[in-house]
């Protein structure tokens, strides 16, 4: 097996690659369809490619296919949590969520995370590396194969900061939306960021139609600093300016993710500050009662407090929803299942 990551190639690169191997241009489209439309698990499945060509591909290329180390299914809501093993032995996690509008998959973009958000299990051990475009795609492909159904929506909100792995993330979007592959509509893709301002602006300049979600989680710079170390580098006003720029360039409404932590950011003054912060923006706020993790003493507010916070925003004409909790019985929150698995392996 070679080290050429063929599944991360776009069509132009694939054409150049097969022609340099002495093959006809149309072989590139055949390869692309096998990888991204039929989602073959090996070169051997590609029956319309000449046997000698397949052998050369096996010799020169690394063909990324993920294998599930563990799959958990929620008895509460049908959510499925996948732990996938990468070729280097690292473990990542993905989540399938079933909705009336279709099947949504939440994928990871890195092994671990360097952002250090205080309430998130993904970041406790830091970042190992970014995922390749192929490794991001494979999470979707293998889940689709497992359930035998089309994946209609993708959110890049699992472990990792997508904009910290920008080039691979952009390549992933290109491949995911290509008409010769899965052909997922850009408006059915949502990317979440902690607020890496230069990359937010770079993404805006690409004028894609993907949805941007900002992990906000605080109503002021002072409070955000206590929860999110990234605020030391990018102040809240800079991040919000980048959100406005994204809307100006794309016309896509911004979503603000706001994890409610009891006694930390769920008080009346937090609601008032949040209203002042976003009232003039075209946005939607997604309230997320925090998932408790053993490494932190953060607690989720009770249901009454969550609804009261939501009502305060709504009375001030803020679009707001409370995220439906899914997969809590199978460690549904980012990073929880992976940490539990690694502890078991290493114990």
C-alpha positions in Angstrom: 0.0 0.0 0.0 1.3 3.4 -1.0 0.8 6.7 0.8 -1.1 8.7 -1.9 -4.4 9.8 -0.3 -6.5 9.2 -3.4 -9.9 9.7 -1.7 -9.0 13.3 -0.7 -8.3 14.2 -4.3 -10.7 16.5 -6.2 -11.7 15.6 -9.8 -9.0 17.7 -11.4 -6.3 16.1 -9.3 -7.7 12.7 -10.0 -7.7 13.3 -13.8 -4.1 14.4 -13.6 -3.2 11.4 -11.5 -4.7 8.7 -13.7 -3.3 10.3 -16.9 0.2 10.3 -15.3 -0.4 6.6 -14.7 -1.0 6.2 -18.5 -4.8 5.7 -18.1 -7.6 7.4 -20.0 -9.2 10.5 -18.5 -12.6 8.8 -18.1 -11.0 6.4 -15.5 -10.9 9.4 -13.1 -14.7 9.7 -13.1 -15.1 6.0 -12.7 -12.8 6.1 -9.7 -14.5 9.1 -8.2 -17.9 7.5 -8.5 -16.7 4.3 -6.8 -15.2 6.3 -4.0 -17.8 8.9 -3.4 -21.1 7.8 -4.9 -21.0 4.0 -4.5 -18.7 4.4 -1.5 -16.7 1.3 -2.2 -14.7 -0.2 0.7 -11.7 -1.3 -1.5 -10.2 -1.1 -4.9 -11.2 -4.7 -5.5 -14.9 -3.7 -5.6 -14.3 -1.4 -8.6 -15.2 -4.0 -11.2 -15.2 -1.8 -14.3 -11.5 -0.8 -13.8 -8.9 -3.0 -15.4 -7.3 -5.5 -13.0 -3.8 -4.2 -13.7 -4.9 -0.6 -12.9 -6.5 -1.8 -9.7 -3.2 -3.5 -8.7 -1.2 -0.3 -9.4 -3.7 1.7 -7.3 -3.3 -0.7 -4.4 0.5 -0.4 -4.7 0.7 3.4 -4.9 -2.4 4.7 -3.0 -3.7 4.7 0.5 -7.4 4.0 0.3 -9.1 5.5 3.4 -11.9 3.4 4.9 -12.9 3.7 8.5 -13.9 0.8 10.7 -16.2 1.1 13.7 -14.5 0.2 17.0 -17.8 0.6 18.8 -21.4 1.5 17.9 -23.9 2.5 20.6 -27.7 3.0 20.0 -29.8 5.2 22.2 -32.9 3.6 23.7 -34.4 7.0 24.2 -34.4 8.5 20.7 -32.6 6.2 18.1 -29.4 8.3 18.1 -26.4 6.2 17.2 -22.9 7.0 18.4 -19.9 5.7 16.4 -16.3 5.3 17.4 -14.1 4.9 14.3 -10.5 3.7 14.3 -8.2 5.6 12.0 -5.3 3.9 10.1 -2.8 5.2 12.7 -4.8 3.8 15.6 -6.4 7.0 16.7 -10.0 7.0 17.6 -12.7 9.6 16.6 -16.4 9.8 17.1 -19.4 10.6 15.1 -23.2 10.8 15.8 -26.2 9.9 13.7 -29.4 11.8 14.7 -32.7 10.9 13.2 -35.2 13.8 12.5 -38.4 14.1 10.6 -36.6 16.0 7.9 -34.0 13.3 7.4 -30.8 11.7 8.8 -28.2 14.1 10.2 -24.6 13.1 10.9 -22.4 15.1 13.3 -18.7 14.5 12.4 -15.4 15.2 14.0 -12.8 17.3 12.2 -9.8 16.6 14.4 -8.5 13.9 16.8 -9.0 15.8 20.0 -9.1 19.6 20.1 -6.8 22.4 21.1 -9.5 25.0 21.9 -9.7 24.3 25.7 -13.4 25.1 26.2 -14.1 24.4 29.9 -17.3 22.5 29.5 -16.2 20.2 26.6 -14.7 16.7 27.0 -13.2 16.8 23.5 -10.5 19.2 24.5 -9.3 17.7 27.8 -6.3 15.8 26.3 -5.5 18.4 23.6 -5.3 17.9 19.9 -3.4 15.0 18.2 -3.9 16.0 14.5 -6.4 17.2 12.0 -8.4 14.8 10.0 -7.9 14.5 6.2 -10.8 15.3 3.9 -11.2 11.5 3.3 -11.4 10.8 7.0 -14.2 13.4 7.4 -16.1 12.0 4.4 -15.7 8.4 5.6 -17.6 9.1 8.8 -20.6 10.0 6.7 -20.1 7.2 4.2 -19.8 4.4 6.8 -22.8 5.6 8.8 -24.9 5.8 5.6 -23.8 2.2 4.7 -24.5 1.0 8.3 -28.1 2.3 8.3 -28.7 1.7 4.5 -30.2 5.2 4.2 -29.2 8.5 2.7 -27.6 11.1 4.9 -29.4 14.4 4.2 -27.7 16.8 6.6 -24.1 17.1 8.0 -22.9 19.2 10.9 -19.2 19.6 11.6 -19.7 20.0 15.4 -18.0 16.9 16.8 -14.5 16.8 18.3 -12.1 19.4 17.0 -12.3 23.0 15.6 -12.9 22.8 11.9 -11.4 26.1 11.1 -8.2 25.0 12.9 -8.0 22.3 10.1 -9.1 24.8 7.4 -7.6 23.4 4.2 -8.8 19.8 4.8 -12.2 21.1 5.9 -12.6 23.2 2.7 -11.6 20.2 0.6 -14.1 18.0 2.5 -16.9 20.5 1.6 -15.8 20.5 -2.1 -16.0 16.7 -2.2 -19.1 16.3 -0.2 -21.1 18.7 -2.5 -19.7 17.5 -5.8 -22.4 16.4 -8.2 -20.4 13.3 -9.1 -20.4 12.2 -5.5 -22.8 12.4 -2.6 -24.0 15.7 -4.0 -25.1 17.1 -0.7 -26.6 20.6 -0.9 -24.5 23.3 0.8 -27.5 24.6 2.7 -27.7 21.2 4.4 -24.2 21.6 5.9 -23.5 23.5 9.1 -20.0 24.2 10.5 -19.4 25.2 14.1 -16.5 27.4 15.2 -15.2 28.7 18.5 -14.4 32.0 16.6 -11.1 31.9 14.7 -11.6 35.3 13.1 -9.2 35.2 10.1 -10.6 31.8 9.0 -14.2 33.0 9.5 -13.5 35.9 7.1 -11.6 33.7 4.7 -14.6 31.2 4.6 -17.0 34.2 4.1 -15.0 35.3 1.1 -15.5 31.9 -0.5 -19.2 32.8 -0.6 -20.3 29.2 0.1 -23.9 28.6 1.2 -23.0 26.5 4.2 -24.4 27.5 7.6 -22.1 29.1 10.2 -22.6 28.4 13.9 -20.6 30.3 16.4 -19.9 28.7 19.8 -20.8 31.8 21.8 -21.6 30.5 25.3 -21.2 33.9 27.1 -22.8 37.3 27.0 -19.7 39.3 27.4 -15.9 39.2 26.7 -15.2 38.9 30.4 -17.4 35.9 30.9 -16.3 34.3 27.6 -12.7 34.4 28.8 -13.6 32.2 31.8 -15.1 29.5 29.6 -13.2 29.7 26.3 -9.4 30.3 26.0 -9.8 31.3 22.4 -11.3 34.6 23.7 -7.7 35.6 24.7 -6.8 35.8 21.1 -10.0 36.9 19.5 -12.1 39.3 21.4 -15.9 39.0 21.3 -16.4 42.2 19.3 -14.0 40.9 16.7 -15.8 37.6 16.5 -19.2 39.2 16.2 -17.9 41.5 13.4 -16.7 38.4 11.6 -20.2 36.9 12.0 -21.7 40.0 10.5 -19.2 39.8 7.6 -20.2 36.2 7.0 -23.8 37.2 6.7 -23.0 40.1 4.4 -21.0 37.9 2.1 -23.3 34.8 2.0 -26.7 35.9 3.1 -26.8 33.0 5.5 -28.3 33.6 9.0 -25.8 33.0 11.8 -26.6 30.6 14.6 -25.2 31.3 18.1 -24.6 28.1 20.2 -25.1 29.0 23.9 -24.4 26.2 26.4 -26.3 27.0 29.6 -24.3 26.3 32.7 -26.1 26.6 36.0 -25.0 29.6 38.0 -22.4 30.6 35.3 -24.2 32.1 32.3 -27.9 31.4 32.9 -28.8 34.4 35.1 -31.1 37.4 34.3 -28.1 39.7 33.6 -26.8 37.1 31.2 -30.1 37.2 29.3 -30.1 41.0 29.2 -26.5 41.2 28.0 -27.2 38.5 25.3 -30.2 40.4 24.1 -28.1 43.6 23.8 -25.3 41.7 22.0 -27.3 40.1 19.2 -30.6 42.1 18.9 -29.5 43.9 15.7 -28.1 40.8 14.0 -29.9 38.4 11.7 -29.3 35.4 13.9 -30.8 32.4 15.7 -29.8 31.3 19.2 -29.6 27.6 20.1 -29.7 27.1 23.8 -27.9 24.0 24.9 -28.3 22.7 28.5 -24.8 21.7 29.2 -24.0 17.9 29.3 -22.2 17.3 32.6 -18.8 15.6 32.3 -16.9 13.9 35.1 -13.8 16.1 34.7 -15.7 19.3 35.4 -18.2 20.4 38.0 -20.5 22.3 35.6 -24.2 21.5 36.0 -27.1 21.9 33.7 -29.9 24.3 34.8 -33.2 22.7 35.5 -35.9 22.7 32.8 -37.7 25.7 34.4 -34.6 27.9 34.3 -33.9 26.9 30.7 -37.4 27.8 29.6 -37.3 31.1 31.5 -34.1 32.1 29.8 -35.6 31.3 26.4 -38.7 33.3 27.2 -36.7 36.4 28.1 -35.0 36.2 24.7 -38.3 35.6 22.8 -40.0 38.6 24.5 -37.2 40.7 22.9 -37.8 39.3 19.4 -34.8 37.0 19.4 -35.2 33.8 17.4 -34.3 31.1 19.9 -34.8 27.3 20.4 -33.7 24.8 23.0 -31.7 22.1 21.5 -33.4 18.7 21.8 -31.1 16.5 23.9 -30.2 13.4 22.0 -28.1 10.4 23.0 -27.5 11.3 26.6 -27.8 7.6 27.6 -24.9 6.8 25.2 -22.6 9.6 26.1 -23.9 11.8 23.3 -21.9 14.9 24.0 -18.7 15.7 22.1 -15.7 13.7 23.3 -17.5 11.7 26.1 -17.6 8.3 24.5 -14.1 8.6 23.0 -12.7 9.4 26.5 -14.5 6.5 28.1 -13.3 4.1 25.3 -9.7 5.2 25.6 -9.8 4.9 29.4 -11.0 1.3 29.0 -8.3 0.5 26.5 -5.5 2.0 28.6 -6.6 0.8 32.0 
